[in-house]
Amino acid sequence: MTRTTAQDRALLSAAAQGDPEGVRAALAAGAQLEARDAQGRTALLLAASADHLGAARELVAAGADPNARDARDDSPWLVTGVTGSVAMMRLLLPAGANLTLRNRFGGIALIPAAERGHVDYVRALLRETDIDVDHVNHLGWTALLEAVILGDGGREHEEIVELLITAGATPGLPDGDGVTALEHAERRGFDRIAGLLRAVR
């Protein structure tokens, strides 16, 4: 890994703390925009992970890469699916976010968002991008499958299932074991979700 300077460390610290002025000062002092910490995280990834919009705006304006991955294959763009930040998503999209970028599980940003019940994020992502609603990760799961398998069956996951179906998700796509989202919903006693899936079989 490239050796970091005092300016680089100041940039990374300012981004992690959500300090836009500190970000500007570190860059003006010569910090490398894509400097990385010991885990391979860039300043923009640190800012995005903590949803520090002000710091992230400074970094994006300076040309920071929303797709730069760390040692865990996280990136500023991918982490928006984990945090569910619609504002950060909208900041990074025009900065060149790669909708096909995959995390360490082989999933795109939509999948962890569906799992975690981030309704507003899923809605915005489906409306404002052409992200692949049927992308399959290394586990053999789509966003729809993940919302059922790892969700809690509550209102947020019901809404996400509805959003995915409306966006064209294929309800009959099975997981790696040949089990469909409907079958998972029935097994888990998610009656309302099962009803939504039966309606579009």
Summary of the structure (lengths in Angstrom):
residues: 201
radius of gyration: 18.7
end to end distance: 50.6
largest distance: 59.7
contacts: 703
relative contact order: 0.09
helix: 53%
strand: 1%
